[in-house]
Amino acid sequence: MSRIHRAATFGSSRARRGPAALSALVVGAALAIVPSTPAGADAGCAVDYTVNDWGSGFTANVEITNLGDAVNGWTLEWSFPGNQQITNLWNGSHTQSGANVAVTNAGYNGSIPTDGSVSFGFNANYSGSNAAPLAFELNGVLCDGAVDPDPDPDPDPDPDPDPDPDPDPSDRVDNPYVGADVYVNPIWSANAAAEPGGAAVADEPTGVWLDRIGAIEGNDSPTTGSMGLRDHLDEALEQADGDPLVFQVVIYNLPGRDCAALASNGELGPEEIDRYKNEYIDPIADILADYEDTELRVVATIEIDSLPNLVTNVSGRPTATPECDVMLANGNYVEGVGYALASLGAIGNVYNYVDAGHHGWIGWEDNFTASAQIFYQAANAAGATPSDVHGFIANTANYSALKEDHFAIGQTIGGVPVRQSSWVDWNNYVDELGFAQGLRQELVSQGFPSGIGMLIDTSRNGWGGSDRPTGPGPQTSVDAYVDGGRYDRRIHLGNWCNQSGAGLGERPQAAPEPGIDAYVWMKPPGESDGSSELIDNDEGKGFDRMCDPTYEGNARNGNSMSGALPDAPVAGHWFSAQFQELLDNAHPPLN
């Protein structure tokens, strides 16, 4: 299966508002909505059509972004250029007569607010060529690439005499990674360079993790040394040398942190929300504010492994933990994330990206929308608004493959759907790229701005080396087909700790795919996910059996072996054996 985008150059990877969206769309395949609203209402839209194509069939994602007045009820129509035949469709209903297709909303997604988006997807078969549709019509009107507003009866009588001044360096841009270098943490860089072969990646940018209050001023940890936040920011200014530079910082110290995994527990108890605000977030915000009017673009990744736990690991689920029930009941995850978003979002050059788990965590129907709703709840808590969220980040501290090329949702083997395979297990996604793009659409439909972008952490998901499949598995069964062709070689999708066989993934890069602001190494390769056995420490980090290579599992990993490497240190500490494994299995391979 090859990844095919029916689109022209996307430029900055985020969805655009207004006519600028044309650059992201296939020729003739976008813009114009005539909603079921009164005559004379503003109208306009963008349609983004992308496919995963495996040669005789494909999966398509179609996103409609409303650029005009609110829409209440819609039907999208087009004609296929070839013999494409839809086999099933979700988030809508469809009819097809020959090449002509009409898709109508599913009821729950019939309303599209201004700057809002809805999306649907479908599977289809074809033979010959698979060209994209040349035009779309929505509610009977051809998309023509323009918003048709009422004329302005009272134009500004005193326009700006200098309409094109030099931009303030603190002004937020659409995608902070475009046109900017990214900060190289000298502590991580030195650890990587000291490893055999590590010089090949020692100059790659990674995130600076503030996992304790003490890390703000510097706490002599093995991976951050004595450098506090201000020290890193000063170093970032040196690296910037007057040009734009992204500084990646991970905000990671919620009360009752990571209620589902002991290895990444933190210093604050479940009820210590005031300490989180006053002793952790406020000092970080005060320091960042001192660098607001600089060339730095601060990407703040907000609280890894937190909010989705309130969906997947609470009572009523076989994966429930008492700790997550406590955090759901006291509301401190939601309040803490909201407070961080509001405090940091008030700083002009800070770009907040909220952790969004990964496809192997929230890719199923009963987790997907519920998680997006929790994210939206947090974005409206403790003084935050959705505009404080610039985007979301997927796959941090996890290992899910970026793209699975040899199987796809919608395929069947011997009449059995790929979704039914043991590995996919009825998930709606098979890799992180599809998940991130799909989740972005869902988040917009929940009320987030249509311009949000996604980050994907590719620091550990290369899955290269001699075991990397070069084609699909045998078609003797759906399990053989999927297991033989999947890049992700974990024993189970739920395994997350120091995984054996993992490799470095795609190198950090800006705007690699539609809707994706960047591939990043937010989790620094070579830093342990957790200790293989109990190790006393003063960091609040416990021992999780999922980091024990002898562990035979639990409900969260299908009672499978953990797949963890042996002899691992406490989470966040340098783990040479892991780093060497990541180098050996890197994909793309290291030069």
C-alpha positions in Angstrom: 0.0 0.0 0.0 1.4 3.4 -1.0 0.4 6.6 0.6 -1.1 8.8 -2.1 -2.3 12.4 -1.5 -4.8 13.7 -4.0 -3.5 17.2 -3.3 -1.1 19.9 -4.5 1.7 21.3 -2.3 0.2 21.8 1.2 2.8 24.4 2.3 2.3 24.8 6.0 0.7 21.6 7.0 -2.2 23.0 8.9 -5.7 23.4 7.5 -6.2 26.9 6.2 -9.1 29.3 6.6 -10.3 31.2 3.5 -9.1 31.0 -0.1 -5.6 30.0 1.0 -7.0 26.5 1.4 -6.8 26.1 -2.4 -3.1 25.2 -2.2 -4.0 22.1 -0.2 -6.6 20.7 -2.5 -6.8 18.8 -5.7 -7.5 20.8 -8.8 -11.2 21.6 -9.0 -11.9 19.5 -5.9 -12.5 22.2 -3.4 -14.3 25.2 -2.2 -17.9 26.4 -2.1 -20.6 25.5 0.1 -24.2 26.4 -0.3 -25.7 25.6 3.1 -29.3 25.1 4.0 -29.4 28.6 5.5 -31.3 31.7 4.3 -30.7 33.2 0.9 -27.9 35.8 0.9 -25.9 34.0 3.6 -22.1 33.9 3.2 -21.0 30.6 1.6 -17.7 28.9 0.9 -15.8 25.8 1.9 -12.7 23.7 1.4 -12.7 19.9 0.6 -9.6 17.8 1.3 -9.6 14.4 -0.4 -6.8 12.0 0.5 -6.4 8.3 0.0 -4.4 5.2 1.1 -4.0 3.2 -2.1 -2.9 -0.4 -2.2 -3.2 -1.1 -6.0 -6.7 -2.5 -6.4 -8.5 -0.7 -3.7 -8.1 2.3 -1.4 -9.4 4.1 1.7 -10.4 7.7 1.3 -10.8 10.5 3.9 -12.9 13.5 2.9 -12.9 16.6 5.0 -15.3 19.6 4.4 -14.3 22.8 6.1 -16.9 25.5 6.2 -15.6 29.0 5.4 -19.0 30.7 5.3 -22.1 30.9 7.5 -23.2 27.9 9.5 -24.5 24.9 7.6 -27.4 22.7 8.8 -27.6 19.6 6.7 -25.4 18.7 3.8 -25.0 16.4 0.8 -21.7 16.2 -1.1 -21.7 14.9 -4.7 -19.0 14.1 -7.2 -18.2 11.8 -10.1 -15.3 9.4 -10.1 -13.1 9.7 -13.2 -12.6 5.9 -13.4 -14.4 2.8 -12.3 -14.0 3.3 -8.5 -16.8 1.6 -6.5 -17.4 2.4 -2.9 -17.8 -0.7 -0.7 -18.5 0.9 2.6 -18.7 4.4 4.1 -18.6 5.8 7.6 -19.8 9.1 9.2 -22.5 9.4 6.5 -24.7 7.5 4.1 -24.1 7.2 0.4 -25.6 6.3 -2.9 -23.7 5.5 -6.1 -25.0 5.2 -9.6 -22.1 4.4 -12.0 -19.5 7.0 -11.4 -21.9 9.4 -9.6 -21.7 9.5 -5.8 -23.8 11.4 -3.2 -22.9 11.4 0.5 -25.4 12.7 3.0 -24.6 13.6 6.6 -25.2 11.0 9.3 -27.4 13.3 11.4 -25.0 13.9 14.3 -22.6 15.6 11.9 -25.1 17.5 9.9 -24.2 20.9 11.3 -21.0 22.7 10.4 -20.2 26.0 12.1 -18.2 28.7 10.5 -14.6 27.6 10.4 -15.7 24.1 11.5 -15.1 20.9 9.7 -16.8 17.5 9.2 -15.3 14.4 7.7 -16.3 11.0 6.4 -14.4 8.1 5.0 -14.9 5.2 2.7 -13.3 2.1 1.2 -13.5 1.4 -2.5 -12.3 -0.9 -5.2 -11.0 -0.1 -8.7 -9.1 -1.3 -11.6 -6.9 0.7 -13.9 -6.2 4.3 -12.7 -7.4 5.9 -9.5 -7.5 9.6 -10.3 -9.2 11.9 -7.8 -12.6 13.5 -8.5 -12.3 16.7 -10.5 -15.1 18.6 -8.8 -17.4 18.5 -5.8 -20.8 19.9 -5.3 -22.3 20.6 -1.9 -26.1 21.0 -1.6 -26.2 21.3 -5.4 -23.7 24.1 -5.9 -20.3 23.6 -7.6 -17.3 24.3 -5.4 -15.8 27.4 -7.0 -13.0 28.4 -4.6 -14.5 31.6 -3.2 -16.5 32.8 -0.2 -19.4 35.0 -1.3 -19.8 37.5 1.6 -22.2 40.4 1.8 -20.4 43.6 0.8 -19.0 45.7 3.6 -21.3 48.7 3.9 -18.9 50.6 6.1 -15.2 50.0 5.1 -12.5 51.1 7.5 -12.2 54.8 6.9 -8.7 54.9 8.3 -6.7 51.9 6.9 -3.3 51.0 8.2 -0.9 53.4 6.5 1.8 50.7 6.7 0.0 47.5 5.6 3.1 45.4 5.4 5.4 46.1 8.3 8.1 43.7 9.5 6.3 41.1 11.7 6.8 41.0 15.4 8.9 38.0 16.1 6.5 36.9 18.8 3.5 36.8 16.5 2.2 33.3 16.2 2.5 31.7 12.8 0.4 29.0 11.2 3.0 26.3 11.7 5.8 27.1 14.0 8.1 24.5 12.5 8.0 26.0 9.0 10.9 28.3 8.3 12.6 27.6 11.6 15.4 25.5 13.0 14.7 23.4 16.1 16.6 23.4 19.4 19.2 20.7 20.0 19.4 19.9 23.7 23.2 19.9 24.5 22.7 17.4 27.3 21.0 14.9 25.2 23.3 15.6 22.3 26.4 14.8 24.4 24.9 11.6 25.7 24.1 10.5 22.1 27.5 11.5 20.7 29.2 9.5 23.5 27.6 6.3 22.2 29.1 4.2 19.4 27.5 5.4 16.2 25.5 8.1 18.1 27.2 11.0 16.3 24.9 10.2 13.3 21.9 11.6 15.2 23.5 13.7 18.0 22.5 16.9 16.2 18.8 16.1 16.0 16.4 18.2 18.1 14.6 16.6 21.0 12.2 17.9 23.7 13.3 19.3 27.1 11.2 17.5 29.8 10.2 19.4 32.9 9.1 16.3 34.9 9.5 17.8 38.4 9.3 21.2 40.0 13.1 21.0 40.5 13.7 20.7 36.8 12.6 24.3 36.3 15.8 25.5 37.9 17.9 22.5 37.1 18.1 19.3 39.2 21.2 17.5 38.1 19.3 14.6 36.6 21.2 12.3 34.3 19.6 13.7 31.1 19.2 17.4 31.9 22.3 18.0 34.0 22.3 21.3 35.9 20.5 23.2 33.1 17.2 24.7 34.1 14.5 26.1 31.8 16.1 29.6 31.6 19.5 28.0 30.8 18.0 26.1 27.9 16.2 29.2 26.6 19.4 31.1 26.7 21.2 28.3 24.9 18.3 28.3 22.4 18.9 32.0 21.7 22.5 31.3 21.0 21.5 28.6 18.5 18.9 30.8 16.9 21.5 33.6 16.2 18.7 36.0 15.3 16.7 33.6 13.1 13.4 31.8 14.1 14.0 28.7 16.2 11.5 26.2 17.8 12.2 25.4 21.4 10.3 22.2 22.5 9.4 21.8 26.1 7.4 19.1 27.7 5.0 20.1 30.5 4.8 16.9 32.6 3.9 17.0 36.2 0.2 16.7 36.8 -1.1 15.7 40.2 -1.4 11.9 40.2 0.5 11.7 37.0 -0.1 8.8 34.7 -2.6 7.0 36.8 -2.4 3.8 34.6 1.4 3.3 34.7 3.6 3.2 37.8 6.9 3.8 35.9 6.0 7.4 35.0 4.3 8.4 38.3 5.3 11.8 39.5 6.0 13.9 42.6 2.6 15.4 43.1 -0.2 13.5 44.8 -3.7 13.3 43.3 -5.1 16.3 45.2 -2.1 18.6 44.9 -3.6 20.8 42.1 -2.6 24.0 43.9 1.0 23.0 44.0 0.8 22.2 40.3 -0.5 25.6 39.5 1.6 27.7 42.0 4.9 25.9 42.1 5.1 24.4 38.7 3.0 26.1 35.9 3.3 29.7 37.3 7.1 29.7 37.5 7.3 28.1 34.0 5.0 30.8 32.6 7.0 33.6 34.3 10.2 32.4 32.7 8.7 31.9 29.2 7.2 35.4 29.4 10.7 36.8 29.6 11.4 35.4 26.2 8.2 36.4 24.5 9.7 39.1 22.3 12.5 37.0 20.9 13.0 34.8 17.8 12.0 31.7 19.8 8.9 29.8 19.0 8.1 27.8 22.1 6.3 24.5 21.5 4.8 23.4 24.8 3.7 19.8 24.8 1.1 19.5 27.5 0.9 16.5 29.8 1.8 13.2 28.2 -0.3 10.2 29.3 -3.0 12.0 31.1 -6.4 12.9 29.6 -7.1 9.7 27.6 -6.8 7.7 30.9 -10.0 9.3 32.0 -11.7 7.4 29.2 -9.9 4.1 28.9 -8.8 3.3 32.4 -11.8 4.0 34.6 -14.5 1.8 36.1 -16.5 -0.1 33.6 -13.5 -0.9 31.6 -11.4 -4.1 32.0 -8.4 -1.8 31.9 -9.5 0.3 34.9 -7.2 1.3 37.7 -8.3 2.8 41.1 -5.9 5.7 40.5 -7.6 6.8 37.3 -11.0 6.6 39.0 -9.7 9.1 41.5 -8.4 11.5 38.8 -11.7 11.3 37.0 -13.6 12.1 40.2 -11.5 14.9 41.4 -11.2 16.6 38.0 -7.6 17.6 38.5 -6.3 16.3 35.1 -8.9 18.4 33.3 -8.3 21.4 35.6 -4.5 21.1 35.4 -4.4 20.8 31.6 -6.8 23.8 31.3 -4.7 25.9 33.7 -1.5 25.1 31.7 -3.2 25.9 28.4 -4.5 29.2 29.7 -1.3 30.3 31.4 1.1 29.4 28.6 -1.4 30.3 25.8 -1.4 33.9 27.1 2.3 34.2 26.0 2.5 35.4 22.4 5.2 33.0 21.2 4.0 29.8 22.9 2.3 27.1 20.9 0.4 24.6 23.0 0.1 21.0 21.7 -1.9 18.7 23.9 -1.0 15.0 24.2 -3.4 12.8 22.1 -2.2 9.3 23.0 -1.8 7.1 20.0 -3.8 4.9 17.7 -3.2 1.8 19.8 -4.8 3.6 22.8 -7.7 5.6 21.6 -8.2 4.4 17.9 -11.4 2.4 18.7 -14.9 3.8 18.4 -15.6 3.8 22.1 -12.4 5.6 22.9 -11.9 8.0 20.0 -14.8 10.5 20.2 -14.9 10.3 24.0 -11.2 11.2 24.2 -11.8 14.2 21.8 -14.6 15.3 24.1 -12.3 15.1 27.2 -9.7 17.2 25.3 -12.4 19.8 24.5 -13.5 19.8 28.1 -10.0 20.5 29.3 -9.6 23.3 26.7 -12.5 25.1 28.3 -11.4 24.6 31.9 -9.6 26.8 34.4 -9.7 29.9 32.1 -8.6 28.2 28.9 -10.4 28.4 25.6 -9.9 26.2 22.5 -7.9 29.0 20.9 -5.2 28.3 23.5 -4.6 25.0 21.7 -2.4 25.2 18.6 -2.6 21.4 18.0 -2.1 17.9 19.4 0.7 15.4 19.5 0.5 11.7 19.0 2.8 8.8 19.8 5.1 10.4 22.4 6.8 7.7 24.5 5.2 5.1 22.3 6.2 2.9 19.4 3.3 2.8 16.9 4.5 2.7 13.3 4.1 5.9 11.3 2.7 4.2 8.2 1.8 0.5 7.6 2.1 0.0 3.9 1.1 -3.7 3.6 -2.4 -3.8 5.0 -5.3 -1.3 5.5 -8.6 -0.9 7.1 -11.2 -2.0 4.6 -9.3 -4.9 3.2 -10.5 -8.4 3.5 -8.6 -11.7 3.3 -10.6 -14.8 2.5 -13.7 -12.8 3.3 -12.4 -11.8 6.8 -11.9 -8.0 7.4 -8.4 -6.9 8.3 -10.0 -5.1 11.3 -10.9 -8.6 12.6 -7.2 -9.7 12.8 -5.7 -10.2 16.3 -3.3 -7.3 15.7 -5.8 -4.7 14.5 -8.5 -6.0 16.9 -11.3 -3.9 15.4 -9.3 -0.6 15.7 -10.3 2.0 13.1 -6.6 2.8 12.4 -3.5 0.8 11.7 -0.8 3.5 12.0 -0.1 6.9 13.5 -0.3 9.0 10.4 -3.9 7.9 9.6 -4.8 8.2 13.3 -3.4 11.7 13.7 -5.1 13.0 10.5 -8.4 11.4 11.5 -8.2 12.7 15.1 -7.6 16.2 13.8 -10.8 16.0 11.9 -12.7 14.7 14.9 -11.3 17.4 17.2 -12.4 20.1 14.8 -15.9 18.6 14.7 -15.9 18.9 18.5 -15.3 22.6 18.4 -11.5 23.1 18.1 -10.4 25.7 15.5 -10.1 24.3 12.0 -6.5 25.4 11.8 -5.1 23.1 14.5 -2.2 21.0 13.4 -0.8 17.6 14.6 2.7 16.5 15.7 3.8 12.8 15.5 6.6 11.6 17.7 8.8 9.4 15.5 11.6 8.9 18.0 11.1 5.1 18.4 8.8 3.9 15.6 11.1 3.1 12.7 11.0 -0.7 13.2 13.8 -1.3 10.7 16.6 -3.9 10.6 16.5 -7.3 9.1 13.0 -8.1 10.4 11.3 -5.3 8.6 8.8 -6.8 6.1 9.2 -5.9 2.4 5.6 -7.0 1.5 2.3 -8.4 2.8 2.1 -11.6 4.7 0.6 -14.8 3.2 -3.1 -14.8 2.5 -3.6 -18.1 4.3 -5.5 -16.2 7.0 -6.1 -12.6 8.0 -3.7 -13.0 11.0 -1.0 -14.4 8.8 -1.5 -11.6 6.3 -1.3 -8.8 8.9 1.4 -10.3 11.1 3.6 -11.1 8.1 3.4 -7.6 6.7 3.3 -5.2 9.7 6.4 -3.1 10.4 5.5 -2.7 14.1 7.0 -5.9 15.6 5.7 -5.6 19.1 4.2 -8.6 20.7 1.0 -6.6 21.4 -0.1 -3.1 20.5 -0.5 -2.4 24.2 3.2 -2.8 25.0 4.9 0.5 25.7 8.0 0.1 27.8 11.6 -0.1 26.3 10.5 -2.3 23.4 12.8 -4.9 22.0 13.4 -4.5 18.3 12.4 -0.8 18.1 14.3 1.7 15.9 14.6 5.4 15.3 11.9 6.6 13.0 11.6 9.5 10.5 14.0 12.3 11.4 12.4 15.5 12.7 10.9 17.5 9.8 8.4 20.2 9.2 5.1 19.9 7.4 5.6 16.3 6.1 1.9 15.5 5.4 -1.4 17.3 5.2 -2.6 18.2 8.7 0.8 17.3 10.3 2.8 20.3 11.5 5.9 18.2 12.1 7.5 14.8 12.8 9.3 15.3 16.1 11.6 13.5 18.5 9.8 14.8 21.6 10.8 11.8 23.6 14.6 11.8 23.5 15.8 8.4 22.2 17.9 6.6 24.7 16.0 7.7 27.8 14.4 4.8 29.6 10.6 4.3 29.8 10.9 2.7 33.2 13.0 0.4 35.3 13.1 -3.4 34.7 12.9 -3.9 38.5 12.2 -1.8 41.5 14.9 0.9 41.9 14.6 3.3 44.8 14.6 7.0 43.7 13.6 10.4 44.9 11.7 11.3 41.7 8.3 9.7 42.6 8.7 7.1 39.9 7.5 3.6 40.6 8.1 0.1 39.2 5.7 -1.0 36.5 5.7 -4.7 35.6 5.2 -3.7 32.0 8.9 -2.8 32.1 9.9 -6.2 33.3 10.9 -8.6 30.4 9.6 -11.6 32.4 6.1 -10.1 32.9 3.3 -12.1 31.3 0.9 -9.1 31.0 -2.5 -7.9 32.0 -5.8 -6.7 30.4 -4.1 -3.7 28.9 -1.8 -5.8 26.7 -4.0 -8.8 26.2 -2.1 -10.7 28.8 0.9 -10.9 26.6 4.6 -10.8 27.4 5.8 -7.2 27.9 8.4 -7.2 25.2 10.6 -4.9 27.3 14.4 -4.8 27.3 16.2 -6.1 30.4 18.4 -4.0 32.8 16.6 -0.7 32.3 17.1 2.2 34.7 14.5 4.5 36.1 12.3 6.4 33.6 14.1 9.3 32.0 17.6 8.1 32.8 20.0 7.2 30.1 19.7 3.6 28.8 22.6 2.8 26.6 21.3 -0.6 25.5 18.0 1.0 24.3 19.8 3.7 22.4 22.0 1.1 20.6 18.9 -0.9 19.7 17.3 2.2 18.2 20.4 2.9 16.2 20.6 -0.6 14.9 17.0 -0.8 13.8 16.6 2.8 12.5 14.3 3.3 9.5 15.0 5.2 7.4 18.5 3.7 8.0 21.3 5.8 9.3 23.9 6.9 6.7 
